Amino acid sequence: MLDTICEVETPEGIDLRARVAGPVPRMLAFAVDLLYRSLILMALSIALAFAGRAGWGIWLLCFFLLEWFYPVFFEVLRGGQTPGKKAFGLMVVNDNLTPISWGASILRNLLRFADFVPFAYVAGIVSMTLSHHFQRLGDMAAATLVVYRQVDAAPLPLPEVVPLAPPRGLQQQDQRAIIDLLERHRELSEARQYELANLLQPLTGKRDRAALNYLRAVGNWLLGAR
């Protein structure tokens, strides 16, 4: 089954999530990069027009470098984004959502010839359509993904509550629940927040407004306020 969300758990127990890009935005990004490469080659052909056979040799060398190493340069040194991918908010990462390495980038781009067969990247498009995370053949071989780049949102202001140290024996999952309740205070109605706060009544000994204020104070402490 196709899945647009990739979830990875790190050895530290942190869950990472990213939305995988499908064939259409990837093809549009490729078209933009192809346009840029074509403009560069066109400018080079004009500049080298009077250099004779030496100019033709230089042009062929530049064509080779642009065709095979243009994407590698940007993917490794520019945060996984070629100009085309950047235009559509995409980036290349390893399949564990870590930054792409030189080896993986070179491998996925060298295997574009396999995605091209029999013509016009038919194999790559079919592979992306049928694979679990829209991976073309080069992505599968290099263990890479093309995902949407997430823009960090400005942190929401937290309720102004005097921080309070949590009770002894507070479990990690309870700490996470308290922090989530605090950080989502603008997303949830007051009634829903009371309902969630009341679930921890055995721990807090409080209900409704008193329970919510207490959990907010504990949440502030857990987030580092002292």
C-alpha positions in Angstrom: 0.0 0.0 0.0 1.1 3.6 -0.7 1.9 5.6 2.4 2.8 9.3 2.3 4.1 9.4 5.9 7.4 7.9 6.8 8.0 7.3 10.5 11.4 6.3 12.0 12.3 5.7 15.6 15.9 6.7 16.5 18.0 4.7 18.9 17.3 7.5 21.5 13.6 6.7 21.3 12.7 9.9 19.3 10.0 9.5 16.6 10.8 11.2 13.3 8.1 11.8 10.7 8.3 13.1 7.2 5.8 13.4 4.3 7.0 11.6 1.2 6.8 13.3 -2.2 4.9 11.6 -5.0 5.7 11.4 -8.7 4.1 14.7 -9.8 6.1 17.2 -7.7 9.3 15.2 -8.3 8.8 15.4 -12.0 8.1 19.1 -11.8 11.3 19.6 -9.8 13.2 17.5 -12.3 11.9 19.7 -15.1 13.1 22.9 -13.3 16.6 21.4 -12.9 16.6 20.3 -16.5 15.8 23.8 -17.6 18.6 25.2 -15.4 21.1 22.7 -16.8 20.0 23.4 -20.4 20.4 27.2 -19.9 23.9 26.7 -18.5 24.9 24.4 -21.5 23.4 26.9 -23.9 25.4 29.8 -22.4 28.6 27.6 -22.5 27.9 26.7 -26.2 27.7 30.4 -27.1 30.8 31.3 -25.0 32.9 28.4 -26.6 31.6 28.8 -30.1 34.8 30.2 -31.4 37.2 27.8 -29.5 36.9 25.1 -32.2 37.5 21.5 -31.2 38.9 22.5 -27.8 35.7 24.4 -27.1 33.6 21.4 -28.1 35.7 19.2 -25.8 35.2 21.6 -22.9 31.5 21.7 -23.6 31.2 17.9 -23.5 33.1 17.8 -20.2 30.7 20.3 -18.7 27.8 18.4 -20.1 29.1 15.2 -18.3 29.6 17.0 -15.0 26.2 18.8 -15.1 24.3 15.6 -16.1 25.8 13.4 -13.4 27.1 15.6 -10.6 24.8 18.7 -10.6 22.3 16.9 -8.4 25.0 15.3 -6.2 26.5 18.7 -5.5 23.3 20.3 -4.3 21.9 17.2 -2.5 25.0 16.8 -0.3 26.1 20.5 0.1 22.8 22.3 0.0 20.6 20.4 2.5 19.3 17.7 0.0 17.8 20.3 -2.3 18.6 21.0 -5.9 17.2 24.3 -7.2 14.2 22.4 -8.6 13.5 20.5 -5.4 13.9 23.8 -3.4 11.3 25.4 -5.7 8.7 22.7 -4.7 9.8 22.3 -1.1 11.4 18.9 -1.5 14.6 17.4 -0.2 16.5 14.1 -0.5 17.3 12.2 2.7 18.4 8.7 3.7 15.5 6.3 4.4 16.1 6.8 8.2 15.5 10.5 7.6 19.1 11.5 8.2 21.0 13.9 5.8 22.0 12.2 2.6 25.7 11.1 2.3 28.0 11.4 -0.7 27.9 7.7 -1.4 24.1 7.5 -1.4 23.7 10.6 -3.5 26.2 9.4 -6.1 24.6 6.0 -6.3 21.0 7.2 -6.7 22.1 9.6 -9.4 24.3 7.2 -11.3 21.3 4.8 -11.4 19.2 7.3 -13.2 20.0 5.5 -16.4 18.1 2.5 -15.0 15.1 4.7 -14.3 15.3 6.1 -17.8 14.7 2.8 -19.6 13.1 2.1 -22.0 12.7 5.9 -22.6 11.6 9.1 -20.8 12.1 7.7 -17.3 9.3 5.2 -17.7 10.9 2.7 -15.3 11.4 5.3 -12.6 7.8 6.6 -12.9 6.4 3.0 -12.7 8.7 2.3 -9.7 7.6 5.4 -7.8 4.0 4.6 -8.5 4.3 1.0 -7.2 6.7 1.4 -4.3 5.7 1.9 -0.7 7.3 5.4 -0.3 7.4 6.6 -4.0 11.0 5.4 -4.5 12.5 5.1 -7.9 15.1 2.4 -8.6 18.0 4.6 -7.7 16.3 5.5 -4.4 15.8 1.8 -3.6 19.4 1.0 -4.3 20.8 3.9 -2.3 18.2 3.7 0.5 17.0 7.3 0.0 13.7 9.1 0.0 12.4 12.4 -1.4 10.3 14.1 1.3 8.7 17.5 1.8 11.0 19.9 3.8 9.3 20.9 7.0 9.5 24.5 7.9 9.9 25.0 11.6 6.9 26.9 13.0 7.4 29.6 15.6 6.8 28.2 19.0 3.4 28.9 20.5 3.3 30.9 23.7 2.7 28.7 26.7 0.3 29.6 29.6 1.8 31.8 32.2 1.8 29.5 35.2 4.4 29.3 38.0 6.4 26.1 37.4 5.9 23.3 39.8 8.1 20.2 40.3 6.4 17.0 39.3 5.4 14.4 41.9 7.8 11.5 42.6 7.6 8.5 40.4 6.1 10.3 37.4 6.4 7.9 34.4 7.9 9.0 31.1 4.6 8.5 29.2 2.8 10.7 31.8 5.5 13.4 31.4 5.0 13.3 27.6 1.2 13.5 28.0 1.5 16.5 30.4 3.8 18.3 28.0 1.5 17.6 25.0 -1.5 18.9 27.0 0.5 22.1 27.7 1.8 22.7 24.2 -1.7 22.1 22.6 -3.6 24.4 24.9 -4.6 26.6 22.0 -5.7 23.7 19.8 -8.0 22.0 22.4 -11.2 23.4 23.8 -11.3 24.0 27.6 -13.8 21.2 28.1 -11.5 18.8 26.2 -8.5 19.9 28.3 -10.5 19.3 31.5 -11.4 15.9 30.2 -7.7 15.0 29.6 -6.6 16.5 32.9 -9.2 14.4 34.8 -7.6 11.2 33.3 -4.6 11.9 35.6 -6.8 12.4 38.7 -5.2 9.3 40.4 -1.9 11.1 40.1 -2.9 14.7 40.8 -5.8 14.2 43.2 -7.5 17.2 41.4 -10.2 17.7 38.9 -11.3 20.2 36.2 -9.7 23.7 36.6 -7.5 22.8 39.5 -6.2 19.7 37.7 -5.5 21.6 34.5 -3.7 24.4 36.3 -1.6 21.9 38.3 -0.7 20.0 35.1 0.2 23.2 33.3 2.6 24.1 36.2 4.2 20.7 36.1 4.5 20.9 32.3 6.3 24.2 32.5 8.7 22.7 35.0 9.3 19.7 32.7 10.0 22.1 29.8 12.8 23.7 31.8 11.2 26.6 33.5 12.3 27.0 37.1 
